[in-house]
Amino acid sequence: MYTKEEKEVLKILVQTIKKLRKENKHSQNVFAEKTNYEREHIAKVETGIRNLTLKYIIRTSIAYNIPIHDLFKDV
């Protein structure tokens, strides 16, 4: 189980990644191709059905060529 604080961090991180995807005008399909995930996996993460993993965060950082710590700036 996650604490309330941990859930909030995950929520903010997901929102940050989703915002980055949308700022780049990428659909979930394009993001899935860039990160080598299935689109369904992306949808489940964005809706909170699945949690983020470190692998997901690393792949996002690589796909958008940004430092990992930038994804945590709003946390």
N, C-alpha and C positions, 0 to 999 in steps of 0.2 A: 504494500500500500504506500501511496505517496502522501506526504503531509500537505496541508493547505498551501504552504509556501512553495513546496516543490511543484505542485500542480500549477501554481501561478507562474513560476519560472518557465515551465514547459509551454504554457499557453502563450506567454510573451514571445518566446523563441519561435514557436510555430507562426505567430502573427508576423514576426520580423521576416521570416523566410518567405511566407506567402506574399508579403508586401514587396519584397525584392523580386520575386517571380513576376508579379503584376507590373512593377515599374519597368521591367524589361520586356513587357508585353508578351510574356510567354504563357501559353496554355499549360494545363497540367500535362498534356501529352508531350509538349516540347521539353518541359522541365524533367519529365520522366526519361526522355531520351538523353538529355544532358547529364543526368545523374545515374543512369543505368538502373532505374527502378521501374516497376510497372506503374501505369497511371493510377490503377486502383489503390496501390500502396500510397501514392502521393495524396489521393483523395482521403484515405483513411487517416493519415497523419494530420491533414489540414482540418478534418472534422473532429479530431480528438479520439477517434476509435483506436488508433495505434499511437504509441509514443515515439518520440524521436529517439534515434540512436546516435552514438558518436559517429558511426559510419555515415549516417544520413547528413550530419552536420559537415563532416569532412568533404563528402561528395558535393554538397551545396557550395562550400567554399571554393573548391576546385572549379566547379562548373561556371561560377560567376567571377572567378579570379579575384577573390577578396580574402583578406585575413580572417581566420576563424573568429578572432576576438571581436571583429566588427559585427558579427551576428549576435553578440551578447551585449552590445552597447546599451540597449534599453532594459536589460534585466537588472 
